[in-house]
Amino acid sequence: MMYGSGVGFGLGGFLGMLGMIVVVIGVVLLIAWLGGRVAPATQTQPPMSQPIGQDAFELLRMRFARGEITEVEYRSAKQVLEEGR
């Protein structure tokens, strides 16, 4: 008994191969999308050292509030600023 026409894959083989290609492309795109969501965004420009319109005391208070400097550093810098005025 002979099954199929004996000419290559036939329609079922072609659709199966096409389906696998679509699945592989979908998995690659899903991994790329998830990788973009998980990875932290990089900054393209460095942050400004001092925002416009703020004096040194306000900047010092903000850095202390964000935890960028310790209380000892805050008090030392504040004392230096007060002596300079």
N, C-alpha and C positions, 0 to 999 in steps of 0.2 A: 504494500500500500504506500502511496506517495502523499505526503502532507505538504501543503503550500505549493507554490508555483516553481520553487527552486531558483528564484531570481532574487538574490541578495537578502536583505532584512525583511522586506515586505513592509506594509503600513504599520503593523504592530511594533516591529522592531524600531522603526524610525521614530514613532511617537514615544516609545520607552526611552530611547536615547535622548530625545529632545526634552523629555520630562526630567531626566537626570541632570542635564545641563542647567535647566531652570532651577532645580533644587540646589545645585552647587553654587550657582551665582547668588541665590537667595541667602544661603548660609554665609558666604563671604561678605555680602552687604550687611547682614545682621551683625556679624562680628565687628565690622568696621564702625557701624553705627553705635554699638554698645561701647566700643573702645573710645569713641569720641565723647560719650557721656560720662565715662568713668574717669578718664584722664583729666587732671586739672587744667584749666585754661591758663595759657601763658600770657603774660603781659607783653604788649608790643612796645610800650613806652614806660620808662621809669616814672614812679610817682614824683610829684613836685615836692621839693624839700620843705617849702613853707607855703601854705595856701595864701592867696592874695587877700589882704584885708585883716589878717590876724597878727596880733603882736606876739612877741616871743613868749610871754607868760601863758597865753592861751595855747600856743603850740606845745609848750612844756606840759601843761595840764592834760592836753589831749594824749600826748605820748604816754604819760603816766596812767591815764585811764585805760588805754589800750593794752597796757602791760609791756610796753616796749622798753621801759626803764624801771628800775627799782625805786623804792621810797628814798633810799640813801642817795641815789643819783638825782632824784627829783629835788630833794632838799638842797643838795650841793649846787645844782644848776640854778635853782631859784635864788639862793644866796648870792651867787655870782652875778645874776641879772640885777638883783636889788642893789648891789654895791656899784654896779656900772651906771646906774641912773642918777 
